[in-house]
Amino acid sequence: MAHSKQSAKRIRTNERARVANKATRSAMKSAVKNVTAAKTPEEHAARLADAMKKVDKSAKRHVIHKNTAARIKSRMAKALAKAK
């Protein structure tokens, strides 16, 4: 329970940020899963660009750490190379 107007506002803003971050994170995870679920290397490459963009945006918005983004992107690129 908030004890001041300021803390009540922080609760509201934190909730809005939490919902937005959850949506961003969910979209990013779905894109990454779509890359790994691709059947052909061509399909894999096409989905990779979208997933990379979503991972970069998540890192830029501080939803995930930049090193986490780099690790995810590296693993996806490695999987593409293995698929080819």
Backbone as a chain_set.jsonl record, in Angstrom:
{"seq": "MAHSKQSAKRIRTNERARVANKATRSAMKSAVKNVTAAKTPEEHAARLADAMKKVDKSAKRHVIHKNTAARIKSRMAKALAKAK", "coords": {"N": [[0.842, -1.182, 0.0], [0.584, 2.167, -0.858], [2.121, 4.991, 0.662], [2.313, 7.601, 0.056], [1.553, 10.181, -2.393], [3.481, 10.201, -4.35], [4.66, 7.638, -4.174], [2.464, 6.119, -4.864], [2.133, 6.835, -7.523], [4.508, 5.811, -8.587], [4.001, 3.115, -8.295], [1.944, 2.8, -10.155], [3.257, 3.54, -12.57], [5.306, 1.652, -12.652], [3.836, -0.692, -12.981], [2.724, -0.3, -15.535], [5.082, -0.315, -17.035], [5.962, -2.901, -16.504], [4.025, -4.493, -17.766], [4.389, -3.698, -20.436], [7.065, -4.496, -20.819], [6.785, -7.234, -20.487], [5.253, -7.928, -22.715], [7.033, -7.265, -24.784], [9.169, -8.995, -24.21], [7.894, -11.469, -24.498], [7.193, -11.447, -27.235], [9.732, -11.407, -28.327], [10.789, -13.878, -27.437], [9.054, -15.635, -28.743], [9.729, -15.134, -31.407], [12.356, -16.054, -31.446], [11.925, -18.765, -30.914], [10.559, -19.43, -33.233], [12.595, -19.303, -35.089], [14.213, -21.466, -34.382], [12.447, -23.485, -34.908], [12.265, -23.642, -37.616], [12.176, -25.365, -40.728], [13.707, -25.536, -43.145], [16.951, -24.344, -44.276], [16.698, -21.908, -45.662], [14.267, -20.87, -44.789], [14.916, -20.65, -42.146], [16.903, -18.644, -42.227], [15.378, -16.493, -43.117], [13.606, -16.065, -40.995], [15.423, -15.481, -39.055], [16.37, -12.813, -39.305], [14.193, -11.241, -38.435], [13.976, -12.128, -35.796], [16.484, -11.38, -34.75], [16.225, -8.603, -34.878], [14.158, -8.176, -33.026], [15.379, -9.064, -30.692], [17.49, -7.23, -30.471], [16.004, -4.854, -30.132], [14.774, -5.376, -27.685], [16.986, -5.384, -25.995], [17.844, -2.768, -26.355], [15.779, -1.365, -25.181], [16.153, -2.031, -22.586], [14.948, -4.32, -21.605], [16.069, -6.795, -21.636], [19.439, -7.705, -20.794], [22.323, -6.363, -22.479], [24.395, -8.179, -22.975], [23.084, -10.582, -22.734], [21.431, -10.411, -24.942], [23.369, -10.498, -26.949], [24.324, -13.092, -26.561], [22.053, -14.654, -27.15], [21.667, -13.973, -29.864], [24.05, -14.925, -30.925], [23.799, -17.686, -30.506], [21.619, -18.232, -32.148], [22.683, -17.616, -34.677], [24.703, -19.474, -34.798], [23.183, -21.815, -34.86], [21.973, -21.506, -37.347], [24.194, -21.694, -39.037], [24.881, -24.324, -38.541], [22.647, -25.59, -39.571], [22.904, -25.142, -42.268]], "CA": [[0.0, 0.0, 0.0], [1.377, 3.389, -0.983], [1.975, 5.933, 1.763], [2.337, 8.965, -0.465], [1.135, 10.318, -3.789], [4.641, 9.853, -5.177], [4.819, 6.18, -4.216], [1.311, 5.592, -5.609], [2.427, 7.048, -8.939], [5.56, 4.865, -8.951], [3.349, 1.812, -8.429], [1.233, 2.822, -11.431], [4.205, 3.559, -13.697], [6.006, 0.366, -12.661], [2.92, -1.684, -13.528], [2.668, -0.068, -16.984], [6.366, -0.762, -17.585], [6.012, -4.361, -16.377], [3.176, -5.058, -18.811], [5.048, -3.443, -21.72], [8.257, -5.347, -20.882], [6.339, -8.618, -20.64], [4.846, -8.082, -24.114], [8.253, -7.228, -25.588], [9.911, -10.228, -23.941], [7.131, -12.567, -25.073], [7.339, -11.371, -28.692], [11.11, -11.775, -28.624], [10.932, -15.319, -27.226], [8.32, -16.309, -29.82], [10.525, -14.995, -32.629], [13.511, -16.945, -31.3], [11.42, -20.131, -31.059], [10.241, -19.623, -34.652], [13.864, -19.539, -35.791], [14.668, -22.829, -34.108], [11.452, -24.417, -35.44], [12.302, -23.614, -39.084], [12.526, -26.662, -41.325], [14.761, -25.413, -44.154], [17.908, -23.259, -44.007], [16.203, -20.648, -46.223], [13.235, -20.414, -43.859], [15.672, -20.299, -40.942], [17.551, -17.349, -42.472], [14.348, -15.459, -43.211], [13.096, -15.798, -39.648], [16.53, -15.003, -38.222], [16.445, -11.353, -39.353], [13.135, -10.711, -37.574], [14.32, -12.453, -34.41], [17.617, -10.528, -34.366], [15.701, -7.253, -34.67], [13.408, -8.158, -31.769], [16.34, -9.205, -29.593], [18.17, -5.941, -30.357], [15.067, -3.869, -29.568], [14.598, -5.699, -26.27], [18.191, -4.931, -25.297], [17.863, -1.305, -26.419], [14.774, -0.867, -24.231], [16.563, -2.537, -21.27], [14.112, -5.435, -21.162], [17.092, -7.789, -21.353], [20.789, -7.135, -20.765], [22.958, -6.39, -23.803], [25.168, -9.417, -23.125], [22.093, -11.632, -22.953], [21.043, -10.264, -26.347], [24.489, -10.982, -27.758], [24.369, -14.542, -26.407], [20.918, -15.208, -27.902], [21.948, -13.783, -31.286], [25.147, -15.817, -31.267], [23.269, -19.048, -30.562], [20.773, -18.355, -33.357], [23.565, -17.62, -35.834], [25.377, -20.763, -34.754], [22.198, -22.807, -35.295], [21.801, -21.33, -38.793], [25.394, -22.244, -39.67], [24.788, -25.775, -38.419], [21.568, -26.036, -40.46], [23.422, -25.08, -43.632]], "C": [[0.883, 1.24, 0.0], [1.085, 4.335, 0.182], [1.976, 7.379, 1.296], [1.866, 8.981, -1.912], [2.254, 9.876, -4.72], [4.796, 8.333, -5.292], [3.649, 5.519, -4.946], [1.549, 5.732, -7.108], [3.498, 6.061, -9.411], [4.97, 3.465, -9.148], [2.638, 1.725, -9.769], [2.199, 2.753, -12.607], [4.958, 2.236, -13.794], [5.131, -0.727, -13.253], [2.807, -1.543, -15.042], [3.944, -0.58, -17.655], [6.456, -2.285, -17.57], [5.209, -5.031, -17.494], [3.822, -4.887, -20.187], [6.272, -4.343, -21.885], [7.88, -6.808, -21.111], [5.947, -8.883, -22.089], [6.064, -8.142, -25.027], [9.025, -8.533, -25.444], [9.219, -11.435, -24.583], [7.277, -12.605, -26.598], [8.74, -11.815, -29.109], [11.291, -13.294, -28.508], [10.231, -16.114, -28.323], [9.114, -16.276, -31.115], [11.725, -15.942, -32.595], [13.082, -18.401, -31.477], [11.084, -20.432, -32.516], [11.5, -19.905, -35.464], [14.29, -20.99, -35.597], [13.707, -23.867, -34.687], [11.458, -24.482, -36.967], [12.798, -24.948, -39.628], [13.704, -26.576, -42.296], [15.721, -24.29, -43.785], [17.433, -21.897, -44.54], [15.156, -20.025, -45.295], [13.89, -19.919, -42.568], [16.28, -18.901, -41.095], [16.536, -16.22, -42.519], [13.815, -15.075, -41.835], [14.172, -15.199, -38.741], [16.585, -13.484, -38.171], [15.418, -10.722, -38.425], [13.473, -10.942, -36.101], [15.47, -11.58, -33.907], [17.133, -9.111, -34.045], [14.962, -7.157, -33.333], [14.331, -8.27, -30.557], [17.069, -7.873, -29.373], [17.268, -4.879, -29.727], [14.85, -4.114, -28.082], [15.788, -5.213, -25.45], [18.236, -3.403, -25.251], [16.906, -0.693, -25.4], [15.025, -1.358, -22.809], [15.598, -3.58, -20.71], [15.019, -6.609, -20.826], [18.453, -7.082, -21.379], [21.431, -7.28, -22.141], [23.783, -7.655, -24.026], [24.253, -10.624, -23.341], [21.649, -11.611, -24.413], [22.131, -10.819, -27.259], [24.563, -12.504, -27.725], [23.252, -15.213, -27.215], [21.189, -15.125, -29.401], [23.049, -14.733, -31.757], [24.656, -17.253, -31.417], [22.402, -19.259, -31.794], [21.63, -18.43, -34.61], [24.302, -18.956, -35.941], [24.448, -21.88, -35.251], [21.971, -22.73, -36.804], [22.988, -21.946, -39.529], [25.367, -23.779, -39.641], [23.739, -26.346, -39.381], [22.032, -26.058, -41.919], [24.475, -26.141, -43.818]], "O": [[1.827, 1.335, 0.784], [-0.056, 4.458, 0.626], [1.67, 8.283, 2.073], [1.787, 7.943, -2.57], [2.006, 9.253, -5.753], [5.033, 7.809, -6.38], [3.821, 4.476, -5.577], [1.2, 4.836, -7.877], [3.403, 5.533, -10.518], [5.38, 2.726, -10.043], [2.712, 0.701, -10.447], [1.978, 1.985, -13.543], [5.221, 1.75, -14.894], [5.633, -1.604, -13.957], [2.796, -2.544, -15.758], [3.889, -1.202, -18.716], [6.966, -2.889, -18.513], [5.656, -6.01, -18.091], [3.81, -5.807, -21.004], [6.496, -4.892, -22.963], [8.565, -7.529, -21.836], [6.267, -9.939, -22.636], [6.124, -8.969, -25.937], [9.479, -9.108, -26.434], [9.877, -12.312, -25.141], [7.462, -13.673, -27.18], [8.912, -12.507, -30.112], [11.882, -13.918, -29.389], [10.741, -17.137, -28.782], [9.169, -17.27, -31.84], [12.063, -16.558, -33.605], [13.787, -19.185, -32.114], [11.295, -21.55, -32.987], [11.459, -20.671, -36.427], [14.684, -21.659, -36.553], [14.104, -25.006, -34.932], [10.737, -25.289, -37.552], [13.704, -25.571, -39.075], [14.592, -27.428, -42.279], [15.343, -23.374, -43.055], [17.727, -20.86, -43.947], [15.16, -18.819, -45.05], [13.479, -18.917, -41.983], [16.178, -18.075, -40.188], [16.794, -15.122, -42.025], [13.601, -13.897, -41.55], [13.863, -14.497, -37.778], [16.821, -12.915, -37.106], [15.731, -9.773, -37.706], [13.279, -10.059, -35.265], [15.438, -11.097, -32.776], [17.571, -8.499, -33.071], [15.118, -6.181, -32.598], [14.09, -7.647, -29.524], [17.246, -7.438, -28.235], [17.716, -4.097, -28.889], [14.753, -3.165, -27.304], [15.621, -4.694, -24.347], [18.618, -2.815, -24.239], [17.183, 0.361, -24.827], [14.204, -1.129, -21.921], [15.448, -3.71, -19.495], [14.781, -7.331, -19.859], [18.583, -5.987, -21.928], [21.118, -8.212, -22.882], [23.862, -8.15, -25.15], [24.61, -11.568, -24.045], [21.507, -12.659, -25.042], [21.843, -11.525, -28.226], [24.834, -13.136, -28.746], [23.484, -16.221, -27.882], [20.967, -16.093, -30.127], [22.98, -15.276, -32.859], [25.052, -17.954, -32.347], [22.437, -20.323, -32.414], [21.343, -19.218, -35.511], [24.494, -19.491, -37.033], [24.88, -22.778, -35.975], [21.797, -23.754, -37.465], [22.808, -22.64, -40.53], [25.778, -24.437, -40.597], [23.912, -27.433, -39.932], [21.595, -26.9, -42.703], [25.044, -26.263, -44.902]]}, "num_chains": 1, "name": "protein.A"}
